[in-house]
Amino acid sequence: MVAKIRLKKVGRKGQPSYRLVVLDGRKPRDAKVVADLGFYDPKTDPVTFEVDGETALTWLLDGAKATRAARNIPSKAGVMAAFDAAKRGEEVAIEKKELKPTPKKGKKAKEVAGAEKEAEEAPVEPAEEPAAEEVAEEAEEAEEEPVEGEGKKEEEG
């Protein structure tokens, strides 16, 4: 049997969700499942997925080929890195990557993303407080200078 790891579409119209499954490669997308490896929900932010890493790694080592779309989910779950290590003969450890919310597409989202990148790159420096002497000098100067409106009234009267 030619085993393939594919995404099987479940859910109703307009609300897709997928199951990561192992199928006979010669069968259609929604054929009978050989093994269920997890699920993937693209409608949430960040996307929700769960993969049984040990079972997926076993199928990959046994020769199952993942389709392009189905390869991304085990990759995010750390299964593909473990598969590459196992092929090289190294010790296998599945490490799940952390997902971040995806920014919404549009002009405002690009501006916000650009501002966030600039904020991350620019180091934040605390504002310097003026010395006590400078504050005292400014206060004295403010007392000495007459207010424009007050000086004119005294001259007229």
Protein Blocks (a to p, Z undefined) as FASTA:
>chain_A
ZZddddddeddehiacdddddddfkbcfklccfbdcbdcdfkbccddddddfklmmmmmm
nopacdfklmmmmmmnommmmmmmmmnopacddddddddddddedjklmmmmmmmmmmmm
pccdddddddfklmmmmmmmmmmpccfklmmmmmmZZ
